[in-house]
Amino acid sequence: MGATDDAIREELIGAVLGELSLLRRDVQQLSQLLEASGKRFRDDGELTLLRFTARYEQFLRDFSETTVDVLAKATSFDEARDQLLGEISLRHYDEANGRSRELLRDVLREGQRRAGGIGRTELAVWSVCTAIGAALLSGAIAALHLFGT
């Protein structure tokens, strides 16, 4: 019986050693798979970081271009606003000047009716006063528009 026990024992030891060998091979394969997965994970992480960096840089470029466009449009808007204010001031000046001339004509007509004529000195004084009044009025309107906005 000793020989059969030794044979069984050797057979069991051989089976255990075979299983250990298979287990060792499986552990090595698993270790290689884990290393490959770790490397792929690192590579994917670096790729994701590169993509994020590229998108961030693209966002900054787009934002910069948009900002430049907005500033250019704001500048053109300021120019248009200044031009519009200038035209409004000129229109008010023309209206005030027209009213002043009309008032001067009315005064001259009334003076001609009363005195039968107006002197050159009086006409010159009225003209100068009208011009000064129109200039002051247009200056005041321009100042209101300039400092009011």
Secondary structure, 3 states (H helix, E strand, C coil): CHHHHHHHHHHHHHHHHHHHHHHHHHHHHHHHHHHHHHHHHHHHHHHHHHHHHHHHHHHHHHHHHHHHHHHHHHHHHHHHHHHHHHHHHHHHHHHHHHHHHHHHHHHHHHHHHHHCCCCHHHHHHHHHHHHHHHHHHHHHHHHHHHHHC
